[in-house]
Amino acid sequence: MRITRIIPALLAALLSVLTLAGTATAAQAEDRAATKVSGPQPIIGGSYAQNAPWAARLFSNGRQTCSATIIAPTWILTARHCVSGGGLSFRIGSLDQTSGGTVANGTQVYNHSSDLSLVRLDRNVSATYARLGQPGSVTVGQNVQVYGWGATSRCGQEINCQSRLLKYANVTVSGGCTDAYGGRAICARRGDGITAGGDSGGPMMANGVQVGVASTSDRQTTTAYTNVTAYRSWIQSIAGV
C-alpha cells in the first residue's frame, strides 16, 4: 500500500516540474544565462520614481526586456546580456514604458568583456543625460538608488509582472564583487527593495551620478552592478563621455 501511494506522488511531482519548465519564456532563458542566481533584473518593493529623465526602457524586437540610461545624445548604456536579442529600440525620458518620451532605435552595439554595453542610436535625442561617476564616487556602507522597470514580485512569467512605471529602491553598498561575466562590480544588500527580472541594464545612482549597471540579483537580499567607474576609459573611448 505504501508503494502504491508513493509512485503516484512521484509522478505528480515530475509532471509539475515539467509543466513549470515548459512555461519558461525566451526572456527568462536569457535572464538565467545572464545572472548567477536568477534572471534579468524589476524592482521588488521600493517606490515609483518621480524624476529620472535619463531613464531608458529597452525593447528587443518590440518586446520589453531590460532597463538602460541615455548618457549622450546618441548613446545608451546598458548591460551586455540585454542586447543579444537584436532589434533594439528605446523609449527615453518617460517614467511610463508605454508612452511619452522619445523612441529611438539602436544601430550599433559595442560590448565590453564585463556586463556593459554601449548602443549607438539612429538619431540625436535631446534629454537630461546620466552623469557617470569617477573612481571614489561610491563607498562601502553608502546608501544608493537603483532603478528599473523589472518584476515587482518573484513571479513565474516575468514579462507579465514587470512594472509599467519606473520604480526605484534604496540599497546599501556592501563591497566589491563580480558581475555576470566576471567583470568588476559593486554589490549591494537589500534596503526598501531589491532588483529583479527586467531591471537588468538599469542604473545604480550615488549622489546623482551613475556608478553601476544592473547585472545580477538573487531577488531577495543581494544585487550586483557592473562598476561603471572602473570602466570609464572604455566608455569615454567609444561614447566620448
C-alpha positions, -999 to 999 in steps of 0.1 A, spaced: 0 0 0 28 24 9 45 18 -26 13 24 -45 8 58 -27 44 69 -33 46 62 -70 16 84 -80 31 111 -58 64 109 -76 47 110 -110 27 141 -99 58 158 -87 76 151 -120 47 163 -140 47 196 -120 84 201 -127 79 195 -165 50 219 -165 70 247 -149 99 241 -173 75 243 -202 62 278 -192 97 294 -194 99 322 -220 129 331 -241 133 362 -219 136 340 -188 161 318 -205 182 349 -214 179 361 -178 191 328 -163 221 328 -187 230 364 -177 227 361 -140 245 339 -115 215 333 -92 183 343 -111 173 361 -142 175 398 -159 166 421 -132 121 449 -119 122 464 -85 106 442 -58 95 467 -31 108 502 -34 87 531 -48 77 546 -81 102 571 -95 91 607 -97 121 621 -116 145 601 -138 149 620 -172 179 599 -182 160 566 -179 155 544 -210 134 513 -214 150 487 -237 129 467 -262 142 438 -283 122 431 -314 94 451 -298 94 431 -266 102 447 -232 133 433 -218 157 455 -198 164 490 -184 191 514 -195 202 551 -194 210 577 -220 244 592 -214 249 613 -245 227 625 -275 233 592 -294 245 568 -267 227 543 -244 244 525 -216 230 491 -205 241 455 -197 258 433 -222 234 404 -216 205 426 -226 215 433 -262 219 398 -276 184 395 -290 188 423 -316 162 446 -330 169 471 -302 148 502 -295 145 525 -266 118 547 -250 138 575 -234 129 601 -208 95 587 -198 86 571 -165 59 551 -184 73 525 -206 42 525 -229 40 562 -237 58 596 -237 94 605 -241 114 598 -273 116 565 -291 149 557 -309 164 526 -325 198 511 -318 221 509 -349 255 497 -334 263 478 -303 297 479 -285 302 452 -259 328 452 -231 342 419 -217 323 428 -185 285 431 -184 285 465 -201 272 475 -235 270 508 -254 244 512 -281 245 540 -307 211 555 -315 198 563 -350 191 599 -341 202 626 -316 179 626 -286 176 657 -265 175 647 -229 190 651 -194 219 626 -197 230 605 -169 263 618 -154 288 590 -149 308 586 -117 346 585 -113 366 561 -91 358 570 -55 322 581 -63 308 553 -41 319 537 -9 310 506 12 281 514 35 267 541 13 230 543 6 224 543 -32 194 541 -55 187 515 -82 161 520 -109 142 497 -134 110 485 -150 116 450 -138 94 425 -120 76 436 -89 74 402 -73 91 368 -76 66 357 -102 69 329 -128 60 346 -161 83 376 -156 73 395 -186 37 396 -173 46 411 -140 71 438 -150 62 473 -139 46 497 -164 60 526 -144 97 531 -135 105 521 -99 135 526 -77 148 512 -44 173 522 -18 201 497 -13 233 497 7 267 491 -9 283 460 7 316 458 -12 332 448 -44 322 416 -63 320 403 -99 292 407 -125 277 380 -147 308 379 -169 334 381 -142 338 419 -145 343 443 -116 311 450 -99 295 468 -69 275 445 -46 246 459 -25 222 445 0 185 450 1 171 482 16 135 490 10 136 469 -22 157 447 -45 162 443 -82 145 415 -103 139 405 -139 137 435 -163 158 457 -141 190 445 -158 209 472 -175 194 499 -153 215 523 -132 228 525 -97 229 561 -87 251 576 -59 246 612 -51 231 618 -85 258 601 -106 256 567 -122 281 543 -107 267 509 -118 247 489 -143 225 461 -131 239 427 -138 227 400 -113 204 396 -83 191 369 -61 159 389 -58 159 386 -20 189 401 -4 218 409 -28 223 425 -62 255 431 -83 260 461 -105 289 463 -130 312 491 -118 308 519 -143 336 539 -125 361 511 -132 354 512 -169 352 550 -175 381 550 -200 364 524 -222 331 543 -222 349 575 -230 368 560 -258 336 550 -276 309 574 -265 331 604 -256 317 609 -221 
